[in-house]
């Protein structure tokens, strides 16, 4: 009986994993950086993740240095929620490529001698001035501003979009780095501003 039960659990786990994988994959998206360095052996994951001896930041085992800025954060006289002095969590991880100060093939341990010049550009470059972008590392608090939908659950979500562990809006609140089925890596469609209206009451 125990063996049958374990088999059933294993089968359910396998189905759940395949559902997660089929939901979206990084292969053949703009986040598939395999081939960026001729020595990467076609490895997709290594540009962000490393299974051992990672830089222990609050993201999955991370293979990149965290950018140090300084960053100019979003500010506005009408903003009623507290914004961090610098990017936090997953936003900082995203900026380890998208701020343009660290080459995309510049990894911990420098496994292939990156010359540090292969940085992002064009529309992929966010830079260190975040004042003209959507606020990030901002505490989501609908009680501070009635123009926002209340968050719910634990961990907290707003309109199906996840907040960080400390209820901040981060890049990962709207973007799913491994899934580009709704470009550009959006967690949900923004048709008729539906993504924006997940949080904003306007």
Secondary structure, 3 states (H helix, E strand, C coil): CHHHHHHHHHHHHHHHHHHHHHCCCCCCCCCCCCCCCCCCCCCCHHHCECCCCCECCCCCCECCCCCCCCCECCCCCCCCCCECCCCCHHHHHHHHHHCCCCCCCCCCCCCCCCCCCCCCCHHHCCCCECCCCCCCCEECCCCCCCCECCCECCCCEECCEECCCCCEECHHHHECCCCCCCCCCECCCCHHHCCHHHCECC
